[in-house]
Amino acid sequence: MRLLGLIGMVTILVLVNYEKGKAQSTLKSYNNEQKQAENNFVDQSKYDGQYILMAANDCQLQIDISGGIYHLETSKRKLKGTIEILKNNQQVYLLFKRLIGDDPGEDVSGKYEDNSIIIQNYGNSMNQYTRLSECSDKYLVLKKR
């Protein structure tokens, strides 16, 4: 009888420790999610400004960003839409919603670094695409004014 009582107490201790460990694991998971959310939070105002194409180009590309809204103008387009800021490790990308590339027809994105937006305008023979056909440069580098 005493052995059964001892086994019962051990079982209760194991269950209590298991539940305590489960709670601690849940708390750790929650804290990790919080830290990741904080790391992924992006202050959109950091990207506000006027971006001008650095190289002489026939397309006259210019992008103005303010409060998560962009205004884009080229020799053939005049668009307004929202930007989505995507972080991948230490790299930041701006996704221009409603700025549809020529081929394929999908939202255009650009890498953000050193107060510049870099858009790869077209691919190669293995990965063919064209973002803004009115611009002839492969890389469109827009510098913040």
N, C-alpha and C positions, 0 to 999 in steps of 0.2 A: 504494500500500500504506500509505504514511504517512497519507494522507487517511482511509483506512478505520480505522486505529488511532485517529486523532484523533476521528472520528465516534463510535467505540465508547466512548472515554473521556467524551465529552460526553454520550452516552446514559446511561452509568453514573452520571455526576454528576446528570443530570436525574432518574433513577430514585431515587437516594439522597435528593436534595432532596425529591422527591415523597413518598417514604415518611416522611421526617423531618417534612414538613408535615402529612402524614396523622396521624402520631403526635401531633404538637402539637395538631392539631384535635381528635383524640379526647380528649386530656388536657384541653383547654379545655372540651369538651362535658361531660366527667366532673366538672370543677370547678364548672361552671354548675349541673349537676344536684345536686351536693352543697350548693351555696349555696341553691338553691331548696328542697331538703329541709329545710335548717336554718331557712329563713324560714317554712316551712309547719309546722314542729314547734310544737306547742302544749302548754304545761304545763296539763294538765287540772285540777290542784289550784287554779288561779287562779279557776275557775268554781264551786268547792265553796262551799256555803252554802245558806241558806234564802231563798227569793224569795217575797215577799208582794205580792198585787195591790194597787196603789196606790189605784185608784178604788173607791168603794163599789159593790159589784156583788153580785147575788144568787147568783152561782156559787161564791163563796168559794174561788177558785183559789189554790193554794199549791204550790210546787215546791221540793223539797229535793234538792240535788245533792251527791254525795260520791264521789270516786274514779271518775268516769265513769258512775255509776249515779244515776238520778233516781227520786224518789218524787213522784208528782203526786196531788193530791187536789182534787176539786171537790164540789159538792153532789150530783153524780150519778156520779162516777168515783173510783176509787182504783186507781192503776196504778204499776207499777215497770218500768223498762227501762233501756237504756243511752243515752248521748248520744254523738253524733258531732260533733266540732267541725270546722267548715268555714271556711276562710279564703279570701276573695275580695278580692285587693288588701289594703286596710287594714281591711276589714269582716269581722266574725266572726259566724257563724251557728251556732246549736245545733240539731242535728237530733235530735228525741226519737224514738228507735226504739221501736216498739210502741205509741206514742201515735197512734192512728189517728183522723184527722179525720172528722167526720160526712159531709161531702160535698165532694170525693170521698174515698174511703177510702184515704188515704195518710198516711205519717208527717208529723207536724206539726213545723215548724221555727220558730225565733224569732231575731231579730237581737239580738246582745249588744253593748251599749254603755253606758259609764258605770255599771258594776255593776248593770245592768238587763237584763231579757229583754223584748223587745217582740214580741208575736205579733199579726199582723193576723188577726183572727178571722173576718172575712167579706169577700167581694169586692163587686163592683158589678154592674150589669145586663149589662155586657159580659163580665165575668169572675166568674161566680157560684161561690162555694164557701162552706162553713161549717166551721170547725175544731172549736169547742166550742159546741154549740148551747145549752148551759145558761148560757153567758155572753152577755149582751146587748150589751156594748161592742164597737165595731169594732176598736179597738186595746186589747190587754191588756198593760198595763205592770206588770211585776213587779220590784220593787226588792229588792236584796240587803240583808238585815238585818245 
